[in-house]
Amino acid sequence: MSSVAPDNAETTEAWSGPLFDLFVKYRDLTTGGLGAHGEVAMGSNPPRPGERAIDVGCGFGDTTRRLAELVGPEGSVLGVDVSAPFIETARREAGEAGLDNVEFRLADVQALELPQEFDYAFSRMGIMFFANPVAALRNVRAALKPGGRFTAVVWRRKLDNEWVRRAEEIVEEYLDHPEETEEPTCGPGPFSMANADTVSEQLKIAGFEEIGLQRCDLPMKVGADLDQAVEFGMALGPAGEILRLWGDRVDEIRPEISARIRAAIADFEGPDGVYAPASTWILTARTPA
Ligand SMILES: C[S@@+](CC[C@H](N)C(=O)[O-])C[C@H]1O[C@@H](n2cnc3c(N)ncnc32)[C@H](O)[C@@H]1O
């Protein structure tokens, strides 16, 4: 792999180990749930046939493969991610799908210098974990040709992602962030770009122009049933992160926390599973022409 910025080393460890394992375990909920938001973003600002695109923080490469369909055989897509197991899975699945206009690179976007050859950059929830977001966004901007387009999906505020907020509030009644933990943390975290002023300023300082934020509200499946939704809420997101960092030191209180979360999100359960309101920003920007 090209080098990892020292301040992203711990995040890299988290995404290469425990968070990768959780994303595999809950893949239908994570990538499936985010799928609708990603599709709206890509659908309203798609790459054009024949273009060269980059997928930032590509994870399993689901969106990289989707971009490959959109740019077609005359175009090509590079998926970049800092986590080796995500990249290995992405390469394998793209190979199995028989795609020959896709490649993947294991790299920290914050430390990556790419040739200025891309027409379009995309990210679905892959840009909130950089220790230095401006440096990473500057690298994305530098890889885009003049007039190149960038589209990304990031979480909006927790207040409008109620299932996350309710679980976190309950966990925080019992636990702070532990001062000592052997578990790696995931950096600034999934909600680090929720503030419209902050993220638009980051994009501006990174050299982007015509910055736009479109609010996207779509329900997200957070469990096939209430049992899975509680398990999911206690495994990922801010509540899951606190519990993961405490590990087995808090096993005694887990059943009580689980019961409280279950009661708090029961209203999201319907005949087809547990669907909670989810709210994201679709970010759009251009490089100067
Ligand atoms: C929430 S996941 C989203 C994955 C994928 N885009 C999707 O929608 O399924 C965040 C991804 O960002 C990647 N990531 C985090 N920090 C990164 C960095 N500094 N450089 C490149 N990728 C990074 C993680 O490894 C992870 O795959």
The ligand as a Tripos MOL2 file, in Angstrom:
@<TRIPOS>MOLECULE
LIG
   27    29     1     0     0
SMALL
NO_CHARGES

@<TRIPOS>ATOM
      1 C1        -18.8030    3.5380    5.9680 C.3       1 LIG1
      2 S1        -17.6490    2.7020    4.9420 S.3       1 LIG1
      3 C2        -18.3540    3.0040    3.3350 C.3       1 LIG1
      4 C3        -17.8890    2.0160    2.3170 C.3       1 LIG1
      5 C4        -18.5430    2.1410    0.9340 C.3       1 LIG1
      6 N1        -18.3060    3.4380    0.3340 N.3       1 LIG1
      7 C5        -20.0230    1.8500    0.9830 C.2       1 LIG1
      8 O1        -20.8390    2.7560    0.8050 O.co2     1 LIG1
      9 O2        -20.3970    0.6910    1.2060 O.co2     1 LIG1
     10 C6        -16.2580    3.8140    4.9860 C.3       1 LIG1
     11 C7        -15.1020    3.3630    4.1160 C.3       1 LIG1
     12 O3        -14.0940    4.3980    4.0980 O.3       1 LIG1
     13 C8        -12.8210    3.7790    4.1460 C.3       1 LIG1
     14 N2        -11.8270    4.7450    4.6280 N.ar      1 LIG1
     15 C9        -11.7290    5.2700    5.8710 C.ar      1 LIG1
     16 N3        -10.6570    6.0970    5.9400 N.ar      1 LIG1
     17 C10       -10.0840    6.0940    4.7100 C.ar      1 LIG1
     18 C11        -8.9230    6.7330    4.1490 C.ar      1 LIG1
     19 N4         -8.1600    7.5440    4.8860 N.pl3     1 LIG1
     20 N5         -8.6150    6.5070    2.8460 N.ar      1 LIG1
     21 C12        -9.3760    5.6620    2.0960 C.ar      1 LIG1
     22 N6        -10.4700    5.0070    2.5780 N.ar      1 LIG1
     23 C13       -10.8220    5.2310    3.8560 C.ar      1 LIG1
     24 C14       -13.0360    2.5980    5.0790 C.3       1 LIG1
     25 O4        -12.0290    1.6200    4.9940 O.3       1 LIG1
     26 C15       -14.4200    2.1060    4.6450 C.3       1 LIG1
     27 O5        -14.3400    1.1440    3.6240 O.3       1 LIG1
@<TRIPOS>BOND
     1     1     2 1
     2     2     3 1
     3     2    10 1
     4     3     4 1
     5     4     5 1
     6     5     6 1
     7     5     7 1
     8     7     8 2
     9     7     9 1
    10    10    11 1
    11    11    12 1
    12    11    26 1
    13    12    13 1
    14    13    14 1
    15    13    24 1
    16    14    15 ar
    17    14    23 ar
    18    15    16 ar
    19    16    17 ar
    20    17    18 ar
    21    17    23 ar
    22    18    19 1
    23    18    20 ar
    24    20    21 ar
    25    21    22 ar
    26    22    23 ar
    27    24    25 1
    28    24    26 1
    29    26    27 1
@<TRIPOS>SUBSTRUCTURE
     1 LIG1         1 GROUP 0 **** ****
